[in-house]
Amino acid sequence: MKWLTCILITVSTSIWADNLLANPGFDAMEANGFPKNWDVFVMPMDGAKGQLDSERHDGEYAAMLYTPQPYSKEPINNWSQVIYDNLSGQELWVSGTIRVEEATEAAIWLQCFTNNPLRVIASSSTTSDHPIYGTQGWTKVHSSIKVPSNTDFIVVRCVLIGTGRAWFDTLQVSTNKSDHIPLEEITPIDEQESDHLEALHLPTPEEEASLHDILQLTLDMQDTIQRLESTNDALVNRIESIRRELSMYRNELTENQAVLENIKPATTSPHPLVPFGYYNKEL
């Protein structure tokens, strides 16, 4: 039994050994209930949400997105993680499992960014080879991209376009094609409309611009938070300094009060040549 356990541990470790993603199965959780190492963007709308869900393919949780009705302008709600490894010139592969209910489209994207200017210079989507829409059970998808030489960082996104629910789990990103299991046969739960394939697409320039805005907003927010934290530390230090000064003044006031209490009040002299305080009634 021990040798079987060792084999399972070894196999499990080797599966994720080359994974460039942190927390690829969304199972490690922050105190606020969100998965570690992942960011979520959901344009505000009543009922729209992005959260962990126990409806998973593997492990304990999967990442879920839900959009109840169409937006006036598609925001591309998504879960994302940034990869900073230097992968210039390499073929990068992504794979994962997706489950959908009445979804317009769900996919996993790879996007290569430059910092200055901040823009997408290359991208790929699992929709190209493995369109996921409507209502389908857990389905394995994969995609690849040749990373441009001037890439500064790469963003992996789990995307829901349009309406419906989508779950994402068991993601892997690596440069080794053999790490990515071939696509499993799609098992539709409900009947799919074949003409729906025409509506599936790669991100348009307008959608890419929207994602640029979202990423820039995220970076600006992180910068603001850092400045606020620095300001907060300065305020705490100033408050402590004021407290010390007040304590010192309070001690000085107490000492001065004690001195004043020991001084005898001057008495009125009956003679103009006798100084105040030196008059002795016995004289």
Buried (B, 14 or more C-beta within 10 A) or exposed (E): EEEEEEEEEEEEEEEBEEBBBEBBBBBBBEEEEBBEBBBBBBBEBEEBBBBBBEBBBEEEBBBBBBBEEEBEEBBBBBBBBBBEEEBEEBEBBBBBBBBBBEBBBBBBBBBBBBEEEEBBBBBBBBBBEBBBBBBBBBBBBBBBBEBBEEBBBBBBBBBBBBBBBBBBBBBBBBBEEEBBEEBEEBEEEEEBEEEEEEEBBEBEEEBBEBBBEBBEEBEEEEEEEEEEEEEEEEEEEEEEEEEEEEEEEEEEEEEEEEEEEEEEEEEEEEEEEEEEEEBEEEE
